[in-house]
Structures are given as structure tokens and as C-alpha cells.
Amino acid sequence: MKIEYRDDDATFILENDSISYVIQIVKDRYVKHCYFGKKIRDFKGSCKNWMYDRGFCSNPDENDRTFSLDTMLREFPDINQGDYRHSAYQIESEDGDSVTRFYYKSYNIYKGKKAIAGLPSVYVESEDEAMTLELTLFDTVRLLEINLFYTIYRDYSVITRSSELVNKSDESIKLKRLMSFNLDMQDNRWDVMTLSGSHTNEKNIYRRKLGSDTLLVESSRGTSSPQSTPFIALVRPETTEKSGEVIASNLIYSGNFAGFVQKSQYGTVRVQMGINPETFCWHLNPSKTFASPESVLVYSENGLQGMSQTFHSFYRKRLCRGEYRDLARPVLLNTWEAMYFEVSEEKFLNLAKEASELGVETIVLDDGWFKGRLDDTSSLGDWVMDVKKFPKGLKYLSEQVEHFGLKLGIWLEPEMISKKSDLYQQHPDWVIRSNRYEPIVSRAQYVLDLTNPDVCSYLIEAISLVLTEGNIAYVKWDMNRHLTDLYSTFLSAEQQGELSHRYVLGLYSILETLNQRFPHILFENCSSGGGRYDAGMLYYMPQTWASDNTDAISRLKIQQGTSLIFPAITMGSHVSGVPNHQVGRVTPLKTRFHVAMSGNLGYELDITKLSDIEKNEIAEQIIFYKSIRDVVQFGHYYRLSDFTKQNQGGWQFVSEDGKDVLVTYVQILSQPAYEIPILYLNGLDPKANYREKGSGEIYGGDELMYSGLTIPRTKEDFHSTLYQFVKI
């Protein structure tokens, strides 16, 4: 790993054992992108960005009609200087002037990387594991500075990018756009892959040919959203799961974002990602700094599998934090589908007793436990125990749960407030709303104004009381609506465009404080399931409720899409009752378990109503899961098929030491003209042998990978099979 500057051609080279990233300063002022991809021994500019005299192209150097910013490959493109592609920033002065002239000023190279104040970002545990290049651009007229940060890690095929604007003038400005990164490439032979969907149908994989237009992925909902994920991957047309080039970007941010892929008139490609400019305007005063969220750029020459495994290991070890980063995650029982709002002390303790007998480790009291919460129309914000449902209080409940050998978890939706609540009667001004209109409700609730420090302080203290009184070990942090009526009574008129971003900053500040106060609590992120399943939230909460859709068959595509970026240890996945309450499907308990155990296993059903046979089966499932939990949560994950295109398929885990292998196969619908499925295993030692525990048969790793594993026919819908191999 190294970062070097070559003075003879004003070139910066960032490299480790697998990748190279090359930047050049042109005409002493412009920052040009030269290369990002597989490591090269040296860079001499063989793939030159040739410049020609092109009609209708502006020429900032009047003595050189071949030079135009509209054809140059750029690192951080500006606006109003002749580059008519998407700009990386936009600034407006008090008189409305938006013209800028940022030129290269200086650089700094140092070990390690800096944190971003108020924002989540990846980190280092030792300065020796990463190096950072900081490029400074300066506008000598406006006295504004842009700093571009590039960090390369020693052990990962990763470049992290972020930017910041520093106002060194004595004039306030409006910052209307600041992307986290820009990447220009001369080569346009790419497909574009994104993740989109909806509530209960998150992270569907879309792949399309790059056309001569702009492709946009975005959210303006106040969160990263179930509709779109801050992720873009450029993949070669020939790239498959196991082979071919991928360049992927993922934004570490939980609010409104935008990502662009733009093919220019001359065939170059521009990729950007950052805060969504449509809902953003920041009033930057003199001497103040604004920092963008960080984006992670991954290069893979080993297909989508290589990309995913880089994201997985990198995020698990250098994004997730705290005690649970390296700890096995507990088996949960969540009360929602067991009781909904009909919770009571008696019901809950009966459920807890049964759960302890089955081997569950943590029981989670979901919605309905707090004052006056009989349905979803009231009480959000009033975070005190409902004494009618729980007359002996939260402390007693916790003690009883501990008596059963369990830990207690609890559901919260802190960012929301009900109109029918004591909190709203006391502080109606704490709601995000216009002064002119009645606020729009969603699920009979409003959104609290987290730009207001008083609101943040209230939530921190109210939540802290609950967590302390109940000796809480786990928190399910939910958010069940998006932002509307974007106006804050706390912010000034000139700050209203800052609301969406300040909301996210307020949320991050709350989570950071709670993380510091309660380091022993496992926080799980939820937003009606996967509505805010993003890298930003993982910085504070090391796992996420992947989807409110708990149907095992529906989850095949959801978990497959999620696995492109996020490791299994971050993925909450539960066994629900049947018929499933989202789709009405009746799926065998075994299949529900096999799908759920491919993440952090939980159960979300009324176990008191199960037969003895079902209870015994669940007890056996939990025993088995505990025996292989480390393989799933800390092992390497491989997609063996594509459930968006096939009726059957599977996936695989290999333990960190390579000794244990789990292969799961799922058949969706039984077919009359049966095509024998073959799973080609991955990540094995081709020179070693592996024993399949069920049959005792021994196979070579090379045979399992290259010849494959065929699955015998079963005339049953929604059927699954688990194979367990041990290296011998």
C-alpha cells in the first residue's frame, strides 16, 4: 500500500496489492481522473484522454482550443465553466452569483484516515492499515476551499471518498450541491446495476445496459428508503457472479441521496453520489465547514461475488462498531406476530417461559407496551410503561425474564409522535410541519423535528430511563413513515433547506450518545423492515430488520439483493407463523428456518399455540443454529443461483477457517418436467476432501466446485434442503 506523488508529470498514484487509482494535475490547476481498477505496475498514460478541437466546446485556456472541461475526465467537476455534465458542487453567493473558479492548490498525504464530524464513516484501528490523500482546491476570488479525501486500505480493494467545503471568506454563501465523489471514465462498456423496490419488497436487483442518457437513483423521503438504495455498480456486459470487472459505490448515509450515471456525448461515463440536491440547500457562514457523507468505492475482477465479499468483510470489520461487532448475535423471539397490540404481563411472561424452554436467548417486547397504546393511532412519544397492561412495571418484567434465563429486548419508535399523546399536547411545535397547513399524517403519526436539540435531548433521556429500568439488552429501533411538510419552527428562514440533512445529523447524534451510554445493548435498526437498511445506520446499529415481509419465499429475493452489499451478520431474519400475514402462504417450518438462519435467526410467532411436534422442531432448529452460528455470522457468503430468474437455487457459507461449509437449497414450486438442479459450490479447497454429514459421503473440493452438487427431486412446493460439509 502506498500513495505517491510524481512531480515530473504531476501525478498521484494510490495503490495496494489489488487496485490502483491515478489522478493527474493538468495545466497546474485542473484535477483529472486517469485510472481506477486492477493494480498496474506503473502508470504512463497509455489510455490517453486525447483532446481535440470540438465545436461547441468552451475553452478555458484561450491559447488551446483542444482543451475543454466538457471532454476532460474530472475528479470533482464544477458548474458554469463549460462542463455541461452533472457538476459535483453548486454554490450561490448572496447576490445570486453561482460562478466559481476552483483550482488545484495543494496536497497532503498521511497515514490512517480522519473521521467525519457528525457523520458515520469507516475507520482504522491502526494508522498502518490505510493511507489518505487530501487534495485542496481553492477559489481565490471567493476565498472558498474544497478538500477532497481519498483513503486506500492495505487489505481491501477499496477507495473511500468524501469532500468538504470551507468558507474562508467574510460572506455567507448557499451550498446547493456537494457530491461525495465523482468518477469519470473513458470506457463506456458497462452495464449498470442498482437495488430498488418497495416496502415489503426491498432491494430487488436491476441490471441494464448503459444508454446515452442519465440514470438516476435517489430518495427524497427523508431516509435512504425501501424504494431505492444508495448503491450503484458498473459491471461489464460479460461479468457474472464469479468473473468479470465490477466498480461499485455505496454511500454511508441514511437520508436523502442521489446517485447518477451519465454517458456523455463523446462516450465518457460519469458516476456521482451524495446528498440529494433536490431537497438540499445549506447556508454556510464565514469560517464554517460543510462535510459530505463518505462513499465507499469497491473494485472487483472476480465478479459480483468478489464485490460482495469485499463489502462484507470491510463493513463487518471497519464500519460496524462496538461490543457486538465480533460477538455472536442472539436468537430472538419477537412478540409482534404473537400478540400485536394485545400485549399483557401474563401473555408476555407465558411466552417468555415457553421461549426459554425452546432455547431462545432474547425475548423482544414489540409495539403496544407503553402508555395508552391500544392500536397504532396513539401514544408515540410517551415512553412510559402502560400500568394497565403491566401493573408491576418494567423492572419486574425484566427480573422475571432473567429468571427464565433470557435477556429482555424492547421495541421503540423514537423519531415519531402521535397526535393523541401527552408529548404532542405539551410540545406541538416539536413536529415537522408547515405553519400554514395541517400536517399530513401517516399511520396516524407525525415526525419529530430532530433539528431541534431540545427534541434530541428529550429522546435521549426518555429512552435512557426505559433502557436502564428494564435492564434492556436489545433494542429494535423502528421508523414507520417518511418525512412530509418540510418546515421547522426551530430553524430560521434561511436554514429551511437544511432540514432533511439536519434531521439525519440529529438522529446520528442521538444514536452516538446512546451507543456511548449503553455499550452492552444490541441495537437493531428497522424502518418498516428494510426502509433504512444502509451503511450509515450500521455504524450505530450492527444489524437491521431486513424486511417486514417475513414470508420465506418472498425473502429469497430480498435477502439475495441485500447480500450484494451487506453481510449476513447484519441481516435480521425471522421465522413467522403460517399462513404468513403478508401473503397468506403456507410454507413448511423447515424452509422458514433455512431461510431465516441465513441471517441473524429470530422467531416472530405465537409459540404458545404451536403443537408439541412444532415446538420440538423449533428447539432442534435452535440447537443446530447455535452449533453453526459462527459459520453464518462470521463466514464467507456465496450466492449459488439467482432467485429472480430461477424456480430453485441456493446459497452457501464457508467458515473463516475453511473447515465448515453450509449449503442451502430451496425449491419454490414443484415442476412436472423436472430439470435436475446443479449447485456449483464455491470457496472450497480444490485439493481437500469434504464429508457431507447427512450421508457420510466424501467429495473432493474440486469436484463440488467444478462438477457440482445435484439435488434429488422432491414433489413439494416451498421445499428446502440443507447440506453440511466438513473439511477432512
VONU-471839 format. One record per residue (C-alpha): residue in three letters; z, y, x. Coordinates in steps of 0.1 Angstrom, whole numbers, padded with zeros to 4 digits, always signed. Layout:
BEGIN
AlaZYX/...
***
This chain:
BEGIN
Met+0000+0000+0000/Lys-0009+0034+0013/Ile-0021+0069+0003/Glu-0041+0087+0030/Tyr-0060+0120+0032/Arg-0092+0122+0053/Asp-0096+0157+0065/Asp-0132+0153+0076/Asp-0145+0147+0041/Ala-0115+0160+0021/Thr-0110+0125+0005/Phe-0078+0109-0008/Ile-0076+0071-0008/Leu-0049+0053-0027/Glu-0048+0015-0022/Asn-0028-0016-0023/Asp-0038-0052-0018/Ser-0058-0054-0050/Ile-0071-0019-0060/Ser-0085+0013-0046/Tyr-0086+0048-0062/Val-0106+0075-0044/Ile-0106+0113-0050/Gln-0125+0140-0032/Ile-0122+0178-0030/Val-0157+0193-0034/Lys-0166+0229-0023/Asp-0129+0234-0014/Arg-0119+0238-0050/Tyr-0131+0211-0074/Val-0113+0177-0077/Lys-0139+0149-0080/His-0134+0113-0090/Cys-0151+0088-0067/Tyr-0139+0053-0074/Phe-0113+0032-0093/Gly-0115-0006-0091/Lys-0112-0036-0069/Lys-0100-0028-0034/Ile-0127-0018-0009/Arg-0122-0019+0029/Asp-0134+0017+0033/Phe-0150+0044+0012/Lys-0182+0061+0025/Gly-0197+0072-0008/Ser-0224+0046-0012/Cys-0224+0051-0050/Lys-0230+0088-0048/Asn-0228+0111-0077/Trp-0262+0127-0070/Met-0265+0163-0082/Tyr-0298+0177-0095/Asp-0311+0209-0108/Arg-0308+0202-0145/Gly-0319+0226-0172/Phe-0292+0239-0195/Cys-0265+0231-0169/Ser-0243+0260-0158/Asn-0240+0266-0120/Pro-0206+0279-0109/Asp-0220+0283-0074/Glu-0249+0307-0078/Asn-0263+0296-0045/Asp-0265+0259-0055/Arg-0285+0252-0087/Thr-0280+0215-0083/Phe-0242+0218-0087/Ser-0229+0217-0122/Leu-0195+0208-0136/Asp-0213+0192-0166/Thr-0226+0164-0144/Met-0198+0161-0119/Leu-0173+0132-0121/Arg-0140+0150-0125/Glu-0103+0143-0123/Phe-0090+0170-0146/Pro-0118+0188-0164/Asp-0114+0223-0177/Ile-0129+0243-0206/Asn-0153+0272-0206/Gln-0167+0266-0171/Gly-0198+0247-0180/Asp-0184+0212-0186/Tyr-0191+0206-0222/Arg-0174+0172-0224/His-0138+0168-0236/Ser-0115+0190-0215/Ala-0082+0179-0201/Tyr-0064+0211-0210/Gln-0068+0243-0230/Ile-0048+0274-0225/Glu-0048+0307-0245/Ser-0032+0339-0235/Glu-0015+0364-0258/Asp-0048+0383-0262/Gly-0067+0352-0273/Asp-0085+0347-0239/Ser-0089+0310-0232/Val-0109+0312-0200/Thr-0093+0297-0169/Arg-0102+0291-0132/Phe-0080+0263-0118/Tyr-0090+0253-0083/Tyr-0075+0229-0058/Lys-0047+0244-0038/Ser-0026+0217-0020/Tyr-0014+0181-0020/Asn+0019+0163-0013/Ile+0023+0126-0005/Tyr+0057+0109-0008/Lys+0073+0076-0012/Gly+0085+0064-0046/Lys+0079+0084-0078/Lys+0096+0111-0098/Ala+0110+0107-0133/Ile+0096+0130-0160/Ala+0123+0151-0175/Gly+0130+0143-0211/Leu+0103+0116-0213/Pro+0102+0078-0207/Ser+0082+0066-0177/Val+0080+0037-0154/Tyr+0103+0037-0124/Val+0110+0023-0090/Glu+0141+0005-0077/Ser+0132+0012-0041/Glu+0111+0040-0027/Asp+0092+0014-0006/Glu+0076-0001-0037/Ala+0054+0028-0046/Met+0038+0060-0033/Thr+0028+0092-0051/Leu+0001+0117-0046/Glu+0007+0151-0061/Leu-0023+0174-0064/Thr-0018+0211-0071/Leu-0044+0232-0089/Phe-0039+0269-0092/Asp-0054+0298-0112/Thr-0049+0329-0090/Val-0057+0353-0118/Arg-0034+0339-0145/Leu-0008+0326-0120/Leu-0007+0292-0136/Glu-0003+0259-0119/Ile-0013+0224-0128/Asn+0002+0194-0110/Leu-0015+0160-0112/Phe+0006+0130-0104/Tyr-0008+0096-0092/Thr+0015+0067-0083/Ile+0003+0035-0069/Tyr+0027+0005-0068/Arg+0027-0020-0040/Asp+0029-0052-0061/Tyr+0008-0043-0092/Ser-0028-0034-0099/Val-0016-0002-0115/Ile-0021+0036-0111/Thr+0002+0058-0132/Arg-0010+0092-0142/Ser+0007+0123-0156/Ser+0003+0161-0155/Glu+0023+0192-0158/Leu+0016+0229-0163/Val+0038+0255-0147/Asn+0037+0291-0159/Lys+0043+0313-0128/Ser+0032+0345-0144/Asp+0052+0371-0163/Glu+0032+0364-0195/Ser+0037+0338-0222/Ile+0008+0315-0230/Lys-0002+0290-0256/Leu-0008+0255-0243/Lys-0031+0239-0269/Arg-0041+0208-0250/Leu-0028+0189-0219/Met-0040+0153-0214/Ser-0020+0128-0193/Phe-0051+0117-0174/Asn-0089+0119-0172/Leu-0111+0093-0157/Asp-0148+0099-0152/Met-0171+0070-0142/Gln-0208+0070-0133/Asp-0212+0035-0146/Asn-0216+0032-0183/Arg-0220-0006-0187/Trp-0188-0011-0207/Asp-0175-0024-0240/Val-0146-0006-0255/Met-0115-0025-0267/Thr-0088-0009-0289/Leu-0059-0020-0312/Ser-0059-0008-0348/Gly-0045-0020-0381/Ser-0021-0010-0408/His+0015-0017-0420/Thr+0020-0055-0421/Asn-0013-0059-0402/Glu-0007-0043-0369/Lys-0027-0045-0336/Asn-0059-0060-0346/Ile-0083-0063-0316/Tyr-0116-0044-0319/Arg-0143-0046-0293/Arg-0176-0027-0295/Lys-0204-0016-0272/Leu-0201+0018-0257/Gly-0225+0041-0275/Ser-0239+0076-0269/Asp-0211+0093-0287/Thr-0173+0098-0286/Leu-0149+0071-0296/Leu-0115+0084-0307/Val-0082+0065-0312/Glu-0054+0087-0324/Ser-0023+0092-0345/Ser-0012+0124-0363/Arg+0015+0106-0382/Gly+0044+0117-0360/Thr+0046+0082-0344/Ser+0023+0061-0324/Ser+0017+0043-0358/Pro+0006+0009-0371/Gln-0029+0023-0377/Ser-0037+0029-0340/Thr-0022+0020-0306/Pro-0023+0044-0276/Phe-0044+0019-0257/Ile-0080+0018-0245/Ala-0096-0009-0224/Leu-0131-0007-0209/Val-0144-0042-0204/Arg-0177-0054-0190/Pro-0200-0070-0216/Glu-0196-0103-0198/Thr-0158-0100-0195/Thr-0139-0129-0211/Glu-0103-0139-0213/Lys-0103-0153-0178/Ser-0130-0135-0159/Gly-0147-0101-0155/Glu-0136-0065-0150/Val-0112-0045-0172/Ile-0099-0009-0168/Ala-0072-0003-0193/Ser-0049+0026-0202/Asn-0017+0027-0222/Leu+0003+0059-0229/Ile+0040+0058-0226/Tyr+0047+0079-0257/Ser+0059+0074-0293/Gly+0044+0104-0311/Asn+0010+0119-0320/Phe-0015+0108-0294/Ala-0053+0109-0289/Gly-0075+0088-0266/Phe-0112+0095-0261/Val-0141+0075-0246/Gln-0171+0097-0243/Lys-0206+0088-0230/Ser-0224+0119-0217/Gln-0260+0130-0219/Tyr-0265+0118-0184/Gly-0249+0084-0189/Thr-0215+0091-0173/Val-0183+0079-0191/Arg-0151+0100-0196/Val-0118+0085-0207/Gln-0088+0106-0216/Met-0054+0101-0233/Gly-0025+0123-0241/Ile-0007+0142-0268/Asn-0030+0147-0298/Pro-0042+0183-0296/Glu-0049+0185-0333/Thr-0012+0188-0341/Phe+0000+0204-0309/Cys+0005+0240-0296/Trp+0032+0248-0271/His+0045+0283-0264/Leu+0051+0283-0226/Asn+0072+0312-0214/Pro+0073+0325-0178/Ser+0088+0302-0152/Lys+0087+0273-0176/Thr+0071+0239-0172/Phe+0055+0215-0197/Ala+0050+0179-0187/Ser+0027+0154-0203/Pro+0037+0118-0211/Glu+0028+0092-0185/Ser-0002+0069-0188/Val-0005+0035-0171/Leu-0039+0025-0158/Val-0045-0012-0150/Tyr-0074-0028-0133/Ser-0082-0064-0136/Glu-0110-0085-0121/Asn-0096-0116-0139/Gly-0105-0106-0175/Leu-0082-0098-0203/Gln-0057-0124-0191/Gly-0053-0105-0158/Met-0049-0072-0176/Ser-0022-0086-0199/Gln-0002-0103-0172/Thr-0002-0071-0152/Phe+0011-0051-0182/His+0036-0078-0190/Ser+0052-0081-0156/Phe+0050-0044-0149/Tyr+0066-0034-0182/Arg+0092-0061-0181/Lys+0104-0051-0147/Arg+0096-0014-0144/Leu+0096+0000-0179/Cys+0124-0018-0198/Arg+0159-0009-0185/Gly+0195-0018-0190/Glu+0215-0050-0191/Tyr+0191-0068-0213/Arg+0161-0063-0191/Asp+0169-0095-0173/Leu+0191-0112-0199/Ala+0180-0139-0224/Arg+0178-0124-0258/Pro+0200-0139-0286/Val+0189-0160-0316/Leu+0193-0137-0346/Leu+0199-0142-0383/Asn+0189-0111-0403/Thr+0202-0106-0438/Trp+0173-0087-0453/Glu+0154-0115-0470/Ala+0186-0134-0477/Met+0203-0106-0497/Tyr+0181-0075-0498/Phe+0204-0047-0512/Glu+0227-0072-0529/Val+0250-0074-0498/Ser+0287-0080-0501/Glu+0316-0091-0479/Glu+0317-0125-0494/Lys+0280-0132-0492/Phe+0278-0119-0457/Leu+0307-0140-0444/Asn+0294-0171-0461/Leu+0260-0165-0444/Ala+0278-0159-0411/Lys+0297-0192-0413/Glu+0266-0212-0420/Ala+0247-0194-0392/Ser+0274-0203-0367/Glu+0271-0239-0377/Leu+0233-0238-0370/Gly+0236-0223-0336/Val+0227-0187-0344/Glu+0242-0162-0318/Thr+0240-0128-0336/Ile+0240-0121-0373/Val+0225-0088-0383/Leu+0237-0069-0414/Asp+0205-0052-0426/Asp+0200-0025-0452/Gly+0224-0020-0481/Trp+0258-0019-0462/Phe+0265+0018-0463/Lys+0280+0041-0490/Gly+0261+0041-0523/Arg+0231+0021-0510/Leu+0221+0001-0541/Asp+0184+0005-0535/Asp+0160+0025-0513/Thr+0165+0057-0532/Ser+0198+0069-0518/Ser+0224+0073-0491/Leu+0203+0075-0459/Gly+0223+0098-0436/Asp+0257+0088-0449/Trp+0265+0063-0422/Val+0299+0050-0435/Met+0307+0016-0449/Asp+0304+0010-0486/Val+0340+0001-0495/Lys+0329-0014-0529/Lys+0308-0040-0511/Phe+0330-0043-0480/Pro+0366-0033-0491/Lys+0382-0044-0458/Gly+0358-0023-0437/Leu+0335-0028-0408/Lys+0362-0037-0382/Tyr+0374-0066-0404/Leu+0338-0078-0408/Ser+0333-0077-0371/Glu+0365-0097-0364/Gln+0355-0124-0389/Val+0321-0127-0374/Glu+0336-0130-0339/His+0359-0157-0354/Phe+0328-0177-0362/Gly+0316-0174-0326/Leu+0289-0148-0335/Lys+0282-0113-0325/Leu+0276-0086-0351/Gly+0244-0066-0354/Ile+0236-0038-0378/Trp+0206-0020-0393/Leu+0202+0017-0391/Glu+0175+0042-0401/Pro+0190+0073-0385/Glu+0159+0096-0385/Met+0157+0096-0423/Ile+0177+0112-0450/Ser+0178+0106-0488/Lys+0178+0134-0513/Lys+0206+0115-0530/Ser+0230+0117-0501/Asp+0261+0137-0491/Leu+0243+0147-0460/Tyr+0215+0163-0479/Gln+0238+0182-0502/Gln+0256+0196-0471/His+0225+0203-0450/Pro+0193+0206-0470/Asp+0180+0227-0441/Trp+0181+0197-0418/Val+0149+0183-0434/Ile+0114+0188-0420/Arg+0099+0208-0448/Ser+0080+0239-0458/Asn+0099+0268-0472/Arg+0071+0273-0498/Tyr+0068+0238-0512/Glu+0090+0210-0524/Pro+0089+0184-0496/Ile+0068+0152-0500/Val+0089+0121-0503/Ser+0080+0087-0490/Arg+0102+0057-0500/Ala+0124+0083-0517/Gln+0134+0098-0483/Tyr+0127+0128-0460/Val+0126+0131-0423/Leu+0154+0148-0404/Asp+0145+0176-0381/Leu+0152+0162-0347/Thr+0141+0195-0331/Asn+0175+0208-0342/Pro+0202+0200-0316/Asp+0228+0200-0344/Val+0210+0172-0362/Cys+0208+0152-0330/Ser+0245+0157-0323/Tyr+0254+0146-0358/Leu+0234+0114-0355/Ile+0248+0106-0321/Glu+0284+0110-0333/Ala+0279+0093-0367/Ile+0262+0063-0351/Ser+0287+0061-0323/Leu+0315+0058-0348/Val+0297+0028-0365/Leu+0290+0011-0333/Thr+0325+0015-0320/Glu+0343+0005-0352/Gly+0322-0026-0357/Asn+0321-0037-0320/Ile+0284-0039-0326/Ala+0263-0060-0302/Tyr+0229-0054-0316/Val+0212-0025-0335/Lys+0180-0027-0355/Trp+0167+0009-0354/Asp+0143+0014-0382/Met+0119+0042-0393/Asn+0102+0037-0426/Arg+0079+0067-0431/His+0058+0092-0413/Leu+0061+0130-0409/Thr+0048+0154-0436/Asp+0054+0191-0443/Leu+0055+0200-0407/Tyr+0077+0230-0406/Ser+0112+0235-0391/Thr+0137+0261-0402/Phe+0152+0258-0367/Leu+0121+0267-0348/Ser+0106+0302-0345/Ala+0072+0310-0360/Glu+0056+0307-0326/Gln+0071+0273-0320/Gln+0059+0255-0352/Gly+0031+0239-0333/Glu+0057+0223-0311/Leu+0074+0204-0339/Ser+0058+0170-0336/His+0064+0168-0298/Arg+0099+0183-0300/Tyr+0107+0157-0327/Val+0099+0129-0302/Leu+0118+0146-0275/Gly+0148+0149-0298/Leu+0145+0111-0306/Tyr+0144+0103-0269/Ser+0174+0124-0262/Ile+0194+0106-0289/Leu+0184+0072-0276/Glu+0191+0081-0240/Thr+0227+0093-0249/Leu+0233+0061-0269/Asn+0220+0039-0241/Gln+0245+0056-0218/Arg+0274+0053-0242/Phe+0267+0017-0252/Pro+0251-0002-0223/His+0262-0035-0237/Ile+0243-0031-0270/Leu+0208-0046-0275/Phe+0187-0021-0294/Glu+0157-0033-0312/Asn+0130-0009-0322/Cys+0115-0011-0357/Ser+0092+0011-0378/Ser+0085-0009-0409/Gly+0078-0035-0383/Gly+0053-0026-0356/Gly+0047+0010-0366/Arg+0061+0024-0334/Tyr+0057-0006-0311/Asp+0048+0014-0280/Ala+0058+0017-0243/Gly+0078+0048-0249/Met+0103+0031-0272/Leu+0105+0001-0249/Tyr+0120+0024-0223/Tyr+0150+0028-0246/Met+0149-0004-0266/Pro+0138-0035-0248/Gln+0124-0053-0279/Thr+0105-0044-0310/Trp+0102-0059-0345/Ala+0066-0068-0342/Ser+0057-0066-0379/Asp+0072-0066-0413/Asn+0047-0093-0421/Thr+0068-0124-0415/Asp+0042-0149-0426/Ala+0035-0172-0397/Ile-0003-0174-0403/Ser-0007-0137-0406/Arg+0014-0132-0374/Leu-0011-0152-0353/Lys-0035-0122-0351/Ile-0007-0097-0350/Gln+0011-0114-0321/Gln-0022-0120-0303/Gly-0031-0083-0304/Thr+0004-0073-0293/Ser+0002-0097-0264/Leu-0027-0077-0249/Ile-0001-0052-0237/Phe+0034-0063-0243/Pro+0053-0094-0230/Ala+0069-0119-0253/Ile+0104-0108-0244/Thr+0098-0075-0261/Met+0085-0091-0294/Gly+0109-0097-0322/Ser+0096-0127-0342/His+0113-0143-0372/Val+0112-0174-0394/Ser+0111-0163-0430/Gly+0116-0181-0463/Val+0087-0196-0484/Pro+0068-0186-0504/Asn+0065-0157-0480/His+0074-0125-0497/Gln+0044-0106-0483/Val+0016-0131-0490/Gly+0031-0159-0511/Arg+0020-0185-0486/Val+0040-0217-0482/Thr+0039-0227-0445/Pro+0058-0257-0430/Leu+0091-0248-0414/Lys+0079-0263-0381/Thr+0049-0240-0380/Arg+0070-0210-0389/Phe+0093-0219-0360/His+0065-0225-0335/Val+0050-0190-0342/Ala+0084-0173-0342/Met+0096-0190-0310/Ser+0067-0174-0291/Gly+0088-0142-0291/Asn+0125-0134-0295/Leu+0134-0160-0321/Gly+0152-0149-0353/Tyr+0156-0162-0388/Glu+0153-0140-0419/Leu+0160-0162-0449/Asp+0189-0173-0470/Ile+0202-0203-0451/Thr+0229-0210-0478/Lys+0201-0220-0502/Leu+0184-0245-0478/Ser+0186-0282-0481/Asp+0206-0302-0456/Ile+0173-0315-0442/Glu+0161-0280-0436/Lys+0194-0269-0421/Asn+0194-0298-0397/Glu+0158-0290-0387/Ile+0168-0253-0380/Ala+0198-0265-0360/Glu+0175-0287-0339/Gln+0150-0258-0335/Ile+0176-0235-0322/Ile+0189-0262-0297/Phe+0153-0267-0285/Tyr+0146-0229-0283/Lys+0177-0223-0262/Ser+0165-0251-0238/Ile+0132-0234-0232/Arg+0141-0197-0239/Asp+0137-0187-0203/Val+0102-0201-0202/Val+0092-0180-0232/Gln+0110-0148-0224/Phe+0105-0147-0186/Gly+0075-0169-0181/His+0038-0161-0179/Tyr+0018-0160-0212/Tyr-0017-0172-0217/Arg-0040-0168-0248/Leu-0059-0201-0251/Ser-0081-0190-0281/Asp-0090-0162-0303/Phe-0075-0164-0338/Thr-0097-0136-0350/Lys-0127-0158-0347/Gln-0114-0194-0349/Asn-0097-0215-0375/Gln-0074-0231-0349/Gly-0062-0223-0315/Gly-0032-0219-0293/Trp-0013-0202-0265/Gln+0007-0212-0235/Phe+0038-0202-0215/Val+0044-0212-0179/Ser+0079-0207-0163/Glu+0082-0183-0134/Asp+0087-0212-0110/Gly+0057-0230-0125/Lys+0076-0262-0134/Asp+0077-0259-0172/Val+0048-0255-0195/Leu+0047-0249-0232/Val+0015-0252-0253/Thr+0014-0244-0290/Tyr-0015-0253-0312/Val-0019-0240-0348/Gln-0045-0252-0373/Ile-0049-0227-0402/Leu-0070-0247-0427/Ser-0078-0283-0426/Gln-0116-0289-0425/Pro-0137-0318-0437/Ala-0163-0317-0409/Tyr-0137-0318-0382/Glu-0146-0303-0349/Ile-0122-0316-0322/Pro-0104-0286-0307/Ile-0100-0284-0269/Leu-0074-0262-0253/Tyr-0081-0254-0217/Leu-0047-0248-0201/Asn-0041-0221-0176/Gly-0018-0211-0148/Leu-0012-0246-0135/Asp-0012-0260-0100/Pro-0045-0279-0097/Lys-0031-0302-0070/Ala+0000-0311-0090/Asn+0007-0336-0118/Tyr+0024-0328-0151/Arg+0042-0351-0175/Glu+0039-0345-0212/Lys+0074-0350-0226/Gly+0064-0363-0260/Ser+0041-0391-0249/Gly+0052-0395-0213/Glu+0016-0393-0202/Ile+0009-0378-0168/Tyr-0021-0355-0162/Gly-0034-0335-0132/Gly-0031-0297-0135/Asp-0068-0296-0126/Glu-0077-0319-0155/Leu-0057-0300-0180/Met-0073-0267-0170/Tyr-0109-0278-0164/Ser-0114-0308-0188/Gly-0089-0296-0213/Leu-0065-0310-0238/Thr-0079-0323-0271/Ile-0058-0321-0303/Pro-0057-0351-0327/Arg-0068-0345-0363/Thr-0042-0336-0389/Lys-0052-0333-0426/Glu-0028-0305-0433/Asp-0031-0267-0437/Phe-0010-0245-0415/His-0002-0273-0392/Ser+0012-0268-0357/Thr+0019-0289-0326/Leu+0040-0281-0295/Tyr+0033-0298-0262/Gln+0059-0296-0234/Phe+0048-0304-0198/Val+0069-0307-0167/Lys+0055-0305-0132/Ile+0064-0336-0112/
***
